Amino acid sequence: MLILRAVVKGRVQGVGFRWFVQQRAERIGLTGWVKNLYSGDVEVEACGTGEQVQQMIEELRKGPSMSFVSDLEYSTESADSNPYISFDVRF
């Protein structure tokens, strides 16, 4: 089990990015959350297998069609258990 912590930079607010991330995470089978930051970036924390986390990293690099991802900063760490039960949009 891995936990992904990511900050997505670029034109990522006001373009459906959080909804996109939630939909992709649920399709991949990840749990966690996504939220807008005051800086204009989007923060993501997701938990799943290594393969699931890699799929999410690829999705975050793409984003929805109206977005433009200029940078993706992320880290992963091992987790003994999954701290989440679903994937939520946080405000």
N, C-alpha and C positions, 0 to 999 in steps of 0.2 A: 504494500500500500504506500502510495506517495502523496504528498501534499504539494501542489503547485501554487506558488505565490507570484502574481504577475501584475505589472503596470503597463497598460497600453497607451501609447502617446500618438498624437496626430489629430485628425478630424474624427473624433470618436464619441462626441456628445451631440445629441440632437439628430442622430442618424439611425436610431434603433439598435445601437451597439449592445446595450444591456440585454434587450430582448433576444438578439441574435446569439449572444453568449449563452443565455439560459436555454434556448432551444437546442443549440449544439451540445451543451453539457448533458441535457436530458437524453438526447439521441445517443450520445457516446456512453452514457451510464455513470457520469460523474455526479458527485454531490458537492455542495459548497455555496458560494455566493459571488455576486458581481455588484459593483456600485460605482457611481460617478464620484470623482474627487473635485474639490474646489479648484484645483489647478487646471481643470479641463481634461485630465486623463481619466482612464477607467481602471479600477483595481479589481482583480479576480483572485479568488482563492478556491481551489478545486481539489478534490480528493478522489483517487482511483488507482488503478493499476498503472504501471509504467507505460504500457501501450495506450491506455486511455488518455493519460496526461500528455503524451507525445501528440496524439490526435488533436487535443485541445490547443496545444501550442501552435500547431499548423493552422487551425481555425482562427486563432487570435491574430495571426499574421495577416490573414486574408480580410477578416471583418465583413460586414454587410456591404452591398454594392455602393451605397452612398458615402461610406467611410473612406478614410485614407489613413493607414497605419504607417507612421513615420519611424516608430521605434517600439520595441517590445523588450522590456526588462523582466527577467523572471529567475526564480530559483526553485529548487525542489528539495524536499527532505523526506526521509522515511518516517512513516507513522505506524505505530503498533495497532491502532484501530482507527475507524472512520469517525471523526467528530461530528459529522453532519448526517441528516436523514433525507434531505432533498437539496435541490439547487434553487436558490432564491435570489431575487433582485432586492438589494438593500437600498435604503434611501437615507 
